[in-house]
Amino acid sequence: MNTYIVTFEVNDLTRLNKIKKYIREKSNGICPIHSNATAIRSEKKASEIRDEIIQMTTAEDRIFVIRSGTEAAWKNSYGKENNEWLKKHL
């Protein structure tokens, strides 16, 4: 199981909500980082996650998926529970 950071720039609210729903339903654990980024747990490869999300996007949308695991630092996570999730999985 790997942890990935998924970032996205999607200008259409309908597409954005569809992507966020996919991330919630298809991941083995998630932690929102900020409004355009989420940490997820998955057994899939980064390219597989990207390819599935791409199906919900248009040419102007941007998606970035990277496997974490080397080092991480942050400020002001969304509460103690998210902070603990990030410490454990990043």
Secondary structure, DSSP 8 states (H G I E B T S, - for coil): -EEEEEEEE---HHHHHHHHHHHHHHSS-EEEEETTEEEEEESS-HHHHHHHHHTT--TT-EEEEEE--S----S--SSHHHHHHHHHH-
